[in-house]
């Protein structure tokens, strides 16, 4: 049975709650950032380690796959043994993995270090929302979760811009070593202000479910990423995809037959929980469509320098950073459902703006679209997090937080794995032959592919608007 103690009657915890938010938020920012910041460094890493570009891409892919594979496991583990205990351990793994990742030895060493780093990131991501929800009172919960949402958004979008600035002055090692001093500061703040765990569920860990889910994630997405290199008809890829499919069937069977499942499907019967998660997944897919396509557009098609490109891309996270806490505070007063709907409408408008951009369109149109996207993301993320975390019981906060983080990371993986596939498939259709790279002499081919990508993003955003609008209308009847 879950203990009914809470932190909100503890004066010391309440006095230090904003310091706790800083510690949790910094790790949230860094663990999310490390899923995106490495992309821009892949050509440099490839050259420095003397490996082909296709192999260097695993530095990004492996991190996201490991996070997705273990995030539910750590969410459940934190409900059983304590969220703060798991968070502290994750911080150690993440800092250690970051330190090792910057040591330039070979690809195998880097991948092992990245797996260790991702292991720690999964622990901190699985527990951050649960810790904040337990510590902050309901009157401030939206604002606090909105701040965490700002850190998530900032980390997921700021990668290309921040990575470009680092690489213009330092070696690629510092992309990882940046985490070490920031992580140590956050760990010290956490050591001082984080309280001891008081909320536990005395239940057995679903080992079969944990194993089958991790195996399914690793083989399915590993097969997808490998298939982009070897072709989806190759035997290793087909075997991995088959194992992934069988593993997920096994996972669903196990979860419906064990007393304390890793993933309680009954949580999804709550429309606030399930719709909010689906919207988060879809929006992160569109975010990573944007991340993949815009560097091609700005640097290749519009011939901007990496520095100018980085500054333009930084508009999105900066706007989002300011919008999310404000949206969280407003949602505490008027409720989160209307706010999420407004944010999603703004995101839809931004995607329409991108589809209007071409080789000769004014740059202000693209910049305004980025700003609107940042505003929409900030307005959406805060109340959406609040909806997810406030729709479950206290004993399920850990697993709910990990499912919330999983939806975002799945969005990243799906976005990265499908964006280039859609882009180059559309370009190949326009060209009449297979295209796997930007064509400098035919930029109009890229513009066609970019428009297809953003039309798909626009459709995805329209689906989220309809889902959110249906929920809002249903509750107001």
ZIPE-V990898 format. One line per field, one symbol per residue. psi: psi as a letter, one per 20 degrees, with the letter a starting at -180 (. if undefined). A space follows every 50 residues. Layout:
psi = ???
This chain:
psi = pqqjqriiiohgghhjhhhghggghghggghghiihhhgiighgggghjl qqhhhhhihgggghggghhihgghgghhhgipghghgghhgggggghggh hionfrgggghghhggghghhhghhhighggghhhprhijgggghhghhg gggghhhigggggggghihrrihihhihhghghhghhggghghprqpioq pmqqpnggggghgggggghghghghhhhgiqiiqghghgghgggghghgg gggghjjqgnqgooihhiiohgggggggggghhhghgigghghhhggggg hikqqhghgggghigghgghhhhghghgghhhgiqighghggghghhghh hgghiiqahjqqhhggghggghgggggghggghggggghijrrhijhghg hhhghghghhgggggghhghggghgghhghhjrppjrpohimhhgghggg hgghgggggghhghggghhgggggii.
